[in-house]
Amino acid sequence: MISAIEALQRLREGNHRFVSDVKSMATLSSQTRRSQLTAGQEPFAIILGCSDSRVPAEIIFDQGLGDLFVIRVAGNIVAPSQIGSVEFAAELFHTRLVVVLGHSHCGAIKSTIEELQRPSENQSRNLRAIVDRVRPSVAPLMETELRHQHDELVHQAVRANIRASANHLRHGSEIIEQLIQNDGLLVVGAEYSLETGEVDFFDGVPSQA
């Protein structure tokens, strides 16, 4: 079993390769690797990320088949199905690192800001369900001077939403709480920059990491 700290270091190294435009040969898919994985999987990290097409976790972390257990949903929100997916991978595969991965210029964040500024009457209930989960992170910021600084508001809202999702995972499941307390599970929050390609792990990262 790979520890959370070692898994975090692997992700950092992989992102560095991605930013440097140097791809590891170990991550290239092959028939041999595909055949190995038919017997099972041992992903070293769980990524709860946004569905945005510009943020594919395997690519930005330069990882290959079987390396990451990826859950993607607009706005990297946390709902019961996402919690259940994290529980599944953490328990079954003994994966000890969970990363909530948001990104700059997130459409779900921008939509939530727009909805708070100009509420719509005919929004799909399914879209509203996403906005409603993002809203608690964004609404308090709208009461500050940030409401006059759109770009900074979006940036801070992206980070607030990442923190909220990470905290929801840490405290929204007895299984995850027990794994954190007793088995070395680590839940961290990170932001991917569309501009630079870099991932900043900024929430819940131990000082020694």
Residue frames relative to the residue before (quaternion, step in Angstrom):
aa qw qx qy qz dx dy dz
M 1.0000 0.0000 0.0000 0.0000 0.00 0.00 0.00
I 0.3346 -0.7407 0.5516 0.1875 3.58 -0.88 0.94
S 0.4425 -0.7015 0.4894 0.2693 3.59 -0.82 0.96
A 0.6555 -0.5188 0.3777 0.3981 3.54 -1.27 0.41
I 0.6585 0.5164 -0.3136 0.4488 3.59 0.96 -0.87
E 0.6560 0.4932 -0.3138 0.4775 3.58 0.97 -0.82
A 0.6350 0.5248 -0.3261 0.4638 3.59 1.01 -0.79
L 0.6372 0.5256 -0.3215 0.4630 3.57 0.99 -0.82
Q 0.6521 0.5100 -0.3116 0.4664 3.56 0.98 -0.82
R 0.6184 0.5381 -0.3414 0.4599 3.58 1.03 -0.72
L 0.6593 0.5002 -0.3094 0.4684 3.57 0.96 -0.86
R 0.6458 0.5192 -0.3245 0.4561 3.57 0.94 -0.82
E 0.6624 0.4990 -0.3028 0.4696 3.55 0.94 -0.89
G 0.6566 0.5128 -0.3094 0.4585 3.57 0.99 -0.82
N 0.6516 0.5015 -0.3157 0.4735 3.58 0.99 -0.79
H 0.6109 0.5413 -0.3471 0.4618 3.57 1.07 -0.71
R 0.6416 0.5049 -0.3289 0.4747 3.59 0.98 -0.79
F 0.6386 0.5342 -0.3236 0.4497 3.58 0.97 -0.87
V 0.6761 0.4866 -0.2931 0.4692 3.57 0.87 -0.95
S 0.7046 0.4538 -0.2506 0.4845 3.57 1.07 -0.80
D 0.3973 -0.7391 0.4528 0.3016 3.58 1.34 -0.05
V 0.5083 0.5856 -0.4456 0.4474 3.55 1.05 0.89
K 0.1536 -0.8215 0.5452 0.0654 3.58 -0.43 1.17
S 0.4301 -0.6986 0.5130 0.2527 3.55 -0.95 0.91
M 0.4882 -0.6625 0.4843 0.2972 3.57 -0.95 0.87
A 0.6022 0.5954 -0.3501 0.4003 3.58 1.14 -0.64
T 0.6925 0.4822 -0.2866 0.4536 3.59 1.12 -0.52
L 0.5075 0.6439 -0.4335 0.3740 3.59 1.23 -0.14
S 0.4388 -0.7048 0.4886 0.2683 3.56 -0.85 0.95
S 0.0121 -0.7856 0.6185 -0.0141 3.54 -1.14 0.66
Q 0.6462 -0.5131 0.3835 0.4147 3.55 -1.24 0.33
T 0.6199 0.5491 -0.3416 0.4445 3.58 1.05 -0.77
R 0.6763 0.4862 -0.2964 0.4674 3.57 0.89 -0.94
R 0.6314 0.5251 -0.3349 0.4619 3.60 0.96 -0.78
S 0.6585 0.5116 -0.3075 0.4584 3.56 0.96 -0.85
Q 0.6287 0.5443 -0.3317 0.4454 3.58 1.01 -0.81
L 0.7166 0.4857 -0.2518 0.4326 3.55 0.95 -0.90
T 0.5059 0.6406 -0.4440 0.3695 3.60 1.17 -0.17
A 0.6635 0.5143 -0.3013 0.4522 3.59 1.16 -0.53
G 0.7618 -0.2769 0.1935 0.5528 3.58 1.20 -0.31
Q 0.3016 -0.7478 0.5640 0.1781 3.54 -1.32 0.05
E 0.0948 -0.7707 0.6283 0.0475 3.53 -1.27 0.56
P 0.0402 -0.8283 0.5588 0.0129 3.62 0.53 1.10
F 0.3644 -0.7642 0.4896 0.2086 3.59 -0.87 0.89
A 0.7878 0.1420 -0.1109 0.5890 3.61 1.24 -0.16
I 0.2853 -0.7069 0.6232 0.1745 3.50 -1.27 0.65
I 0.0963 -0.7984 0.5936 0.0306 3.58 -0.78 1.02
L 0.0984 -0.7429 0.6597 0.0561 3.55 -0.82 1.06
G 0.1032 0.8402 -0.5163 0.1298 3.53 -0.13 1.30
C 0.6294 -0.5239 0.4224 0.3885 3.50 -1.38 0.05
S 0.5453 -0.6440 0.4406 0.3062 3.55 -1.17 0.63
D 0.3756 0.7589 -0.4660 0.2565 3.59 1.28 -0.22
S 0.4867 -0.7110 0.4343 0.2626 3.57 -0.78 1.08
R 0.6455 0.5375 -0.3158 0.4412 3.58 1.23 -0.35
V 0.7288 0.4070 -0.2182 0.5055 3.59 1.29 -0.10
P 0.1344 0.7994 -0.5735 0.1184 3.63 0.58 1.08
A 0.4575 -0.7461 0.4081 0.2596 3.56 -0.41 1.26
E 0.6602 0.5235 -0.3323 0.4238 3.60 0.83 -0.91
I 0.6842 0.4853 -0.2895 0.4610 3.58 1.02 -0.77
I 0.7259 0.4436 -0.2792 0.4454 3.61 0.73 -0.98
F 0.7048 0.3794 -0.2653 0.5375 3.59 1.26 -0.29
D 0.3628 -0.7677 0.4602 0.2595 3.59 1.32 0.12
Q 0.3920 0.6927 -0.4973 0.3452 3.54 0.71 1.17
G 0.3942 -0.7480 0.4978 0.1932 3.53 -1.22 0.51
L 0.7863 -0.2891 0.2439 0.4885 3.51 -1.34 -0.34
G 0.8386 0.2309 -0.1623 0.4659 3.55 -0.97 0.86
D 0.5691 0.6351 -0.3762 0.3623 3.61 1.23 -0.09
L 0.8128 0.1896 -0.0582 0.5477 3.58 0.96 -0.89
F 0.2533 -0.7053 0.6401 0.1692 3.54 -1.16 0.74
V 0.0616 -0.8609 0.5034 -0.0397 3.55 -0.14 1.35
I 0.0890 -0.7529 0.6520 0.0132 3.53 -0.95 1.06
R 0.0102 -0.8269 0.5617 -0.0238 3.60 -0.59 1.07
V 0.1215 0.7614 -0.6239 0.1274 3.52 -0.96 0.97
A 0.6034 -0.5802 0.3956 0.3779 3.58 -1.01 0.76
G 0.8364 0.1695 -0.1455 0.5005 3.56 -0.86 0.99
N 0.3347 -0.7663 0.4774 0.2700 3.61 1.30 0.19
I 0.2096 0.7971 -0.5270 0.2073 3.54 0.93 1.02
V 0.3357 -0.7266 0.5604 0.2127 3.55 -1.27 0.33
A 0.0573 0.7527 -0.6489 0.0955 3.53 -0.77 1.19
P 0.7473 -0.4176 0.2453 0.4550 3.62 -1.19 0.23
S 0.6587 0.5157 -0.3325 0.4354 3.60 0.92 -0.78
Q 0.6438 0.5031 -0.3270 0.4748 3.59 1.08 -0.68
I 0.6317 0.5192 -0.3322 0.4701 3.59 0.98 -0.80
G 0.6589 0.5158 -0.3042 0.4553 3.56 0.93 -0.89
S 0.6431 0.5207 -0.3219 0.4601 3.57 1.03 -0.76
V 0.6434 0.4996 -0.3220 0.4825 3.58 1.01 -0.78
E 0.6290 0.5291 -0.3322 0.4626 3.58 0.94 -0.86
F 0.6406 0.5530 -0.3156 0.4292 3.56 0.91 -0.98
A 0.7296 0.4312 -0.2509 0.4678 3.57 0.74 -1.06
A 0.6584 0.5217 -0.3203 0.4379 3.58 0.94 -0.84
E 0.7094 0.4475 -0.2607 0.4781 3.57 0.97 -0.83
L 0.7444 0.4432 -0.2394 0.4383 3.57 0.74 -1.07
F 0.7921 0.2994 -0.1464 0.5113 3.59 0.92 -0.91
H 0.3806 -0.7495 0.4607 0.2848 3.58 1.32 -0.06
T 0.2634 0.7565 -0.5406 0.2569 3.56 1.08 0.77
R 0.2008 -0.8452 0.4913 0.0627 3.57 -0.69 1.08
L 0.7023 0.3785 -0.2938 0.5264 3.62 1.18 0.21
V 0.0632 -0.7613 0.6451 0.0189 3.54 -0.96 0.99
V 0.0855 -0.7935 0.6021 0.0234 3.57 -0.83 1.01
V 0.2012 -0.7203 0.6506 0.1322 3.55 -0.87 1.00
L 0.0787 -0.8448 0.5284 -0.0286 3.55 -0.36 1.29
G 0.0374 -0.7755 0.6301 -0.0120 3.54 -0.55 1.24
H 0.2259 -0.7871 0.5577 0.1356 3.56 -1.22 -0.08
S 0.6286 -0.5425 0.4056 0.3822 3.53 -1.26 0.45
H 0.8355 0.1902 -0.1602 0.4900 3.56 -1.24 0.59
C 0.1891 0.8198 -0.5201 0.1471 3.59 1.05 0.72
G 0.4644 -0.7119 0.4635 0.2503 3.56 -0.78 1.07
A 0.6355 0.5317 -0.3369 0.4471 3.58 1.02 -0.73
I 0.6351 0.5133 -0.3203 0.4802 3.56 1.08 -0.74
K 0.6669 0.5003 -0.3044 0.4607 3.56 0.88 -0.93
S 0.6425 0.5207 -0.3226 0.4604 3.59 1.00 -0.80
T 0.6442 0.5163 -0.3224 0.4632 3.57 1.02 -0.77
I 0.6327 0.5216 -0.3248 0.4714 3.58 0.99 -0.81
E 0.6625 0.5039 -0.3016 0.4651 3.57 0.92 -0.91
E 0.6504 0.5168 -0.3139 0.4597 3.55 1.01 -0.81
L 0.6584 0.4961 -0.3092 0.4741 3.58 1.02 -0.74
Q 0.6791 0.4820 -0.2863 0.4739 3.56 1.07 -0.70
R 0.7981 0.0359 0.0230 0.6011 3.56 1.00 -0.90
P 0.2238 -0.8152 0.5188 0.1272 3.60 0.17 1.24
S 0.2903 -0.7567 0.5637 0.1593 3.56 -0.96 0.92
E 0.4380 -0.7177 0.4878 0.2349 3.54 -1.17 0.61
N 0.7924 0.3293 -0.1428 0.4932 3.55 1.07 -0.70
Q 0.2778 0.7783 -0.5205 0.2148 3.59 1.09 0.58
S 0.5565 -0.6050 0.4617 0.3335 3.54 -1.04 0.85
R 0.5151 -0.6515 0.4536 0.3232 3.58 -0.96 0.84
N 0.6301 0.5340 -0.3415 0.4486 3.57 1.13 -0.56
L 0.6386 0.4865 -0.3158 0.5058 3.57 1.05 -0.73
R 0.6303 0.5408 -0.3325 0.4470 3.55 1.01 -0.80
A 0.6044 0.5662 -0.3571 0.4321 3.59 1.07 -0.68
I 0.6419 0.4961 -0.3178 0.4908 3.58 1.09 -0.69
V 0.6560 0.5171 -0.3051 0.4572 3.56 0.89 -0.98
D 0.6617 0.5263 -0.3119 0.4335 3.58 0.95 -0.87
R 0.6666 0.4818 -0.3105 0.4765 3.59 1.12 -0.56
V 0.6589 0.4804 -0.3016 0.4941 3.57 1.20 -0.49
R 0.5429 0.6949 -0.3679 0.2950 3.54 1.09 -0.83
P 0.6767 0.5093 -0.3352 0.4128 3.68 0.74 -0.89
S 0.6504 0.5065 -0.3183 0.4681 3.60 1.14 -0.51
V 0.7295 0.4539 -0.2217 0.4612 3.54 1.08 -0.80
A 0.6121 0.6187 -0.3503 0.3461 3.56 0.91 -0.92
P 0.6726 0.4902 -0.3358 0.4411 3.67 0.78 -0.83
L 0.6360 0.5342 -0.3295 0.4491 3.59 1.07 -0.69
M 0.6173 0.5605 -0.3374 0.4370 3.56 1.15 -0.61
E 0.6459 0.5118 -0.3135 0.4719 3.57 1.27 -0.31
T 0.6375 0.5026 -0.3234 0.4862 3.58 1.29 0.04
E 0.7142 -0.4335 0.3290 0.4403 3.56 -1.32 -0.05
L 0.4915 0.6707 -0.4271 0.3552 3.58 1.24 -0.25
R 0.5540 0.6256 -0.3993 0.3773 3.59 1.14 -0.49
H 0.6821 0.4539 -0.2795 0.5006 3.59 1.26 -0.36
Q 0.7017 0.3901 -0.2445 0.5437 3.59 1.32 -0.03
H 0.2397 -0.8493 0.4437 0.1558 3.55 0.40 1.24
D 0.6930 0.4877 -0.3036 0.4356 3.61 0.71 -0.98
E 0.6809 0.4684 -0.2871 0.4842 3.57 0.94 -0.89
L 0.5945 0.5570 -0.3552 0.4584 3.58 1.11 -0.67
V 0.6583 0.4957 -0.3103 0.4740 3.59 0.89 -0.91
H 0.6509 0.5279 -0.3178 0.4434 3.59 0.91 -0.91
Q 0.7015 0.4571 -0.2691 0.4759 3.57 0.83 -0.98
A 0.6408 0.5242 -0.3254 0.4568 3.59 1.06 -0.72
V 0.5949 0.5526 -0.3555 0.4630 3.59 1.06 -0.72
R 0.7022 0.4644 -0.2708 0.4668 3.58 0.84 -0.97
A 0.6360 0.5225 -0.3352 0.4584 3.58 0.99 -0.78
N 0.6542 0.5110 -0.3081 0.4647 3.58 1.02 -0.78
I 0.6191 0.5285 -0.3380 0.4724 3.58 1.05 -0.73
R 0.6561 0.5076 -0.3086 0.4654 3.59 0.90 -0.94
A 0.6607 0.5150 -0.3135 0.4472 3.58 0.93 -0.90
S 0.6640 0.4963 -0.3092 0.4661 3.59 0.94 -0.84
A 0.6429 0.5144 -0.3251 0.4652 3.58 0.98 -0.82
N 0.6639 0.4954 -0.3018 0.4720 3.59 0.95 -0.84
H 0.6081 0.5501 -0.3459 0.4561 3.56 1.06 -0.74
L 0.6605 0.4884 -0.3088 0.4794 3.58 0.95 -0.81
R 0.6659 0.5237 -0.3125 0.4297 3.58 0.91 -0.90
H 0.8252 0.2489 -0.0816 0.5004 3.57 0.96 -0.87
G 0.6236 0.5784 -0.3366 0.4041 3.59 1.23 0.04
S 0.7470 0.3001 -0.1780 0.5659 3.55 1.29 0.15
E 0.4346 -0.6937 0.5077 0.2685 3.58 -0.79 0.97
I 0.6243 0.5491 -0.3394 0.4399 3.57 1.02 -0.78
I 0.6878 0.4688 -0.2819 0.4771 3.57 0.85 -0.98
E 0.6236 0.5411 -0.3392 0.4510 3.60 0.98 -0.79
Q 0.6747 0.4919 -0.2953 0.4643 3.58 0.92 -0.89
L 0.6468 0.5107 -0.3198 0.4674 3.57 1.02 -0.79
I 0.6248 0.5212 -0.3347 0.4754 3.59 1.08 -0.69
Q 0.7166 0.4715 -0.2535 0.4471 3.58 0.86 -1.00
N 0.8351 0.2815 -0.0925 0.4635 3.55 0.90 -0.95
D 0.8176 0.2955 -0.1129 0.4811 3.60 1.07 -0.59
G 0.6311 -0.6152 0.3282 0.3398 3.59 1.13 0.52
L 0.3724 0.7130 -0.5160 0.2945 3.59 1.16 0.37
L 0.1028 -0.7869 0.6079 0.0267 3.57 -1.00 0.89
V 0.1211 -0.7688 0.6256 0.0543 3.56 -0.94 0.96
V 0.0160 0.8093 -0.5850 0.0506 3.58 -0.62 1.12
G 0.3285 -0.7220 0.5731 0.2057 3.52 -1.30 0.42
A 0.0135 -0.8089 0.5869 -0.0341 3.57 -1.00 0.83
E 0.2122 -0.7630 0.5968 0.1287 3.54 -1.23 0.57
Y 0.2600 -0.7481 0.5962 0.1314 3.55 -0.95 1.00
S 0.2865 -0.7561 0.5673 0.1565 3.55 -0.91 0.95
L 0.3789 -0.7223 0.5317 0.2280 3.57 -0.67 1.09
E 0.6434 0.5526 -0.3229 0.4200 3.57 1.11 -0.65
T 0.8193 0.2663 -0.1106 0.4956 3.58 0.80 -1.00
G 0.4332 -0.6931 0.4672 0.3372 3.59 1.15 -0.53
E 0.5576 0.6290 -0.3818 0.3844 3.57 1.28 -0.08
V 0.2727 -0.7277 0.6078 0.1630 3.54 -1.20 0.67
D 0.1590 -0.7816 0.5998 0.0635 3.56 -0.81 1.07
F 0.2021 -0.7619 0.6078 0.0966 3.56 -0.56 1.20
F 0.0535 0.8712 -0.4793 0.0921 3.58 -0.08 1.25
D 0.7612 0.3453 -0.1961 0.5127 3.61 1.16 -0.26
G 0.8620 0.1361 -0.1066 0.4765 3.56 -0.88 0.98
V 0.4725 0.6699 -0.4491 0.3555 3.59 1.22 0.32
P 0.4456 -0.7007 0.4825 0.2785 3.63 -0.68 1.02
S 0.6132 -0.5877 0.3839 0.3623 3.58 -1.07 0.69
Q 0.6743 0.5057 -0.3014 0.4457 3.60 1.04 -0.70
A 0.6402 0.5183 -0.3267 0.4635 3.57 1.30 -0.21
